[in-house]
Amino acid sequence: MRPPPGDLALCGLIFLWTFKPPPSRKTLCRALTAPQRLSSATDSKRKSDRPLSSSMAPNARSSWRGMASGWPAPWTCFHKMINRLTIPVLTTWKAADFLPEDHPLYVGRPGAVGQRGANFSQQNADWILCIGARLDLGQTAYNHQNFAPRARKIMVDVDPAEIEKMQTPIQVPIACDAGDFLREFIRQHSQTAPKDYSQWLQQCKGWHQKYPVVLPEYWKEEDYVNDYVLISVLSDELTGQDLVVPGSSGACSERTMQAIRITAGLRVFNSQGLGSMGFGVPAAIGGCLASGGRRTICIEGDGGFMMNIQELETVRRLQLPIKFFVLNNGGYGSIMATQKSHFAGHYVGCTPASGLTLPDIPSVAESFGIPTDRILNHSTIREKVRHVLQSKGPVVCEVRVYQDQPTVPRVVSTQKEDGSIVSSPMEDMWPFLERHEFHNNMGNRPRS
Ligand SMILES: Cc1ncc(C[n+]2csc(CCOP(=O)(O)OP(=O)(O)O)c2C)c(N)n1
């Protein structure tokens, strides 16, 4: 039975009151996975018509341990749980490789820079289970109140502070290890008869298919490479034995995580929380070594690539099979975009004309003794990508991309007269849809 609202509010209060200062992890687990707490999660789901699960983000340790010795138990439990619930599943950037694109329950990756269809699913859901997805600013588009506003929210996180930070009611907060939660959830849920959510699932799948990130017209651009086309070609050419390491800030991270299509076995290792330039090169080295020498594809911005360029020597010395695709847009494209939209186009330190210059990337790589290549436009992109991927050892491939290519779709923000910045709702991504199409997708569903 769904607990009355008062009980749910109390549930949150008990959580805050009982667990400050935080007790040991063991106590938290025991207290919060108490059968009553979990049954309020499972009970409320039974009443829902449009449930969603947002998948967990593994910590780096369990992720890599899994790669070396078979998947860790939480991974298996996660699959067991979703197959049992048969509800649509969204993945966060950090858990992008938890479900392959062709899994029957997969419906996309939501976020401020995300997929339009996934955001429609999230914003229409009436029950949402977030496991280890800490709901950071990118995930909630800077506005907690408007994150899945129609849904009762069950949030599972090993760190109670991540739940406490939410400025919107979390009806069932559970501070607990994801694996422990999943095992208990499966145990309790195995007693209940599965409900049919096929219609809702079809609707979510329909949105996912109707609103692809990579649009056919991008292929027609002739001057340079469109980043989304590159990620699309890479998605076609990668195998389930590969490891993808996007850089952590700028187009390389955002557009890769928006557009990459995950196949079974493909691993993605992106920054767990820092948007620090320079992540790509050392992360590719670490990921490649920790994965036992997987072919590693690092997609990095020209600015980010420069920040740890000295590590190319390590790559050469160890002859690691890392294929660097360095997006050359002539500077700091994302800073340029911010200065264009919020500082009336007064560029400072982001282009050659405004005081930022970067060296010729292939020349630098060659000086380290690493083979290089260059992709100038779409005419030879597939052959070039294949060639780079099939070459032995490391390769640095410069990709000439547009300087002013927008990141789309995305949630945009506007500046009010008082200087404060407000974001548009997550379901209403830019470029905005025709209003009738938008309203058709959202209906008149009440907020929870
Ligand atoms: C160490 C560090 N310094 C500054 C920033 C702020 N910052 C975010 S994106 C960016 C530009 C990144 O340039 P590039 O890697 O070429 O990617 P692009 O923006 O062109 O896509 C900067 C300076 C940062 N994230 N990390």
The ligand as a Gaussian input file, in Angstrom:
#p B3LYP/6-31G(d) Opt

LIG

1 1
 C       42.169000      22.494000     -15.918000
 C       40.988000      23.261000     -16.466000
 N       41.113000      24.572000     -16.740000
 C       40.056000      25.255000     -17.231000
 C       38.857000      24.635000     -17.434000
 C       37.643000      25.429000     -17.962000
 N       37.340000      24.952000     -19.325000
 C       36.285000      24.136000     -19.564000
 S       36.199000      23.675000     -21.158000
 C       37.548000      24.607000     -21.543000
 C       38.080000      24.612000     -22.945000
 C       38.426000      23.234000     -23.400000
 O       39.058000      23.333000     -24.662000
 P       39.171000      22.064000     -25.592000
 O       39.729000      20.927000     -24.828000
 O       39.898000      22.467000     -26.821000
 O       37.657000      21.686000     -25.926000
 P       36.559000      22.597000     -26.663000
 O       36.019000      23.525000     -25.645000
 O       37.240000      23.307000     -27.786000
 O       35.540000      21.634000     -27.128000
 C       38.040000      25.284000     -20.439000
 C       39.190000      26.233000     -20.461000
 C       38.773000      23.252000     -17.130000
 N       37.651000      22.575000     -17.311000
 N       39.840000      22.594000     -16.656000

